[in-house]
Amino acid sequence: MITERLPAHTPDSAAESIPRAAAIIRSGGLVAFPTETVYGLGANAFDAPALARIFEAKGRPTFDPLIVHIADRDDLARLFSEVTLADPRVALLADLFWPGPLTLVGAARTEVPGLVRAGLETVGVRLPRHETARALIRAAQTPIAAPSANRFGRLSPTSAEHVLEHLDGRIDAVLLGESTDIGVESSVVALDGRWPARLLRHGGIPLEDLEHALADHGGIVAAAPTARPGTPLQAPGMTESHYAPVVPLVLVAADFPPDVSECALLAPDRATLTDLEGRAAAAGATVHARVALSEALDPVAAAAHLFERLHELEAVLTRRAAPTARIIAAPYPEGGLGSAIADRLRRAAATPQ
């Protein structure tokens, strides 16, 4: 398969590329496209054979559900059951955070294919704020199911180049838009009739903002659980090992690993990076690259660049270091958007099941 490159950096190029991408979606094809969180790999959310191609292209297990992206809130009626639509928290959270990096999970209409739902009775829905994403959904005239546009379990893509590293020749087209600005996936909140709401994944909307929004509506449980291997997931990103670079990542809170002789370093800020460099030097490790996610502790900047920096460190070690090299990362402080960053690093460092 030849993956079409469809420029969408400017209004003129998007005006030509989006109708072509929409036609591919309508015909059962796969198109990667930018959102404000990460690049998504899209297919018609009601086309079961096209959805199966997403799982094949990514190497994604079918127990991991897909998030459906819509361009207008009216499309919720095609996806959520009447019971979910009547939940006042749906309108409350949509008013506050849509368009934006929030996915709502609720009881699905029977028309929503089982592959989208991982066989469960619920579906996750998001209305992105990225204009290219919404223009594509409108032009395709259907909600678009879209996980991240990468091989399953690997680093999320925040640029078209990242998408092509993983999926060139495996999908029909990629919209060559700008890099993402939030840089981590959406927060996922389940509204299943039980109170309080449940946080299934930390993401672009901080937990504290959700707690404030739902304070008078039963609150929210900050769970973000890890599911048992092989069981249907209620939301993407709940496997213990996820978001991982090809080069193993090791989280280091104290002592530097004594068995690491070659590495790259990742730290939340410049001061922590300096400390990590000192520990690497004391251990006699060769450092091939080093990066701070922000100069001072800035979780917005850190989230925007997290996956981009991990891609860069992965590339350096793949080219220049021995197979035993590691990415050594300092943990990110919890709280606000930092909780999403900390979650991604923990899962990236976990041993695959």
Secondary structure, DSSP 8 states (H G I E B T S, - for coil): ---EEEE-SSHHHHHHHHHHHHHHHHTT--EEE--SSS-EEEEETT-HHHHHHHHHHHT--TTS--EEE-SSGGGGGGTB-HHHHT-HHHHHHHHHH-SSSEEEEEEB-TTS-HHHHTTSSEEEEE----HHHHHHHHHHTS-EE--BSSSTTB----SHHHHHHHHTTTSSEEEE----SS-S--EEEE-SSSSSEEEEE--SS-HHHHHHHTTTTT-EE-------TTS--SSTT-SSS-SB-SS-EEE-SSS--TT--EEEEEESSHHHHHHHHHHHHHTT-EEEEEEES-SS--HHHHHHHHHHHHHHHHHHHHHHS-TT-EEEE-----STTHHHHHHHHHHHHS---
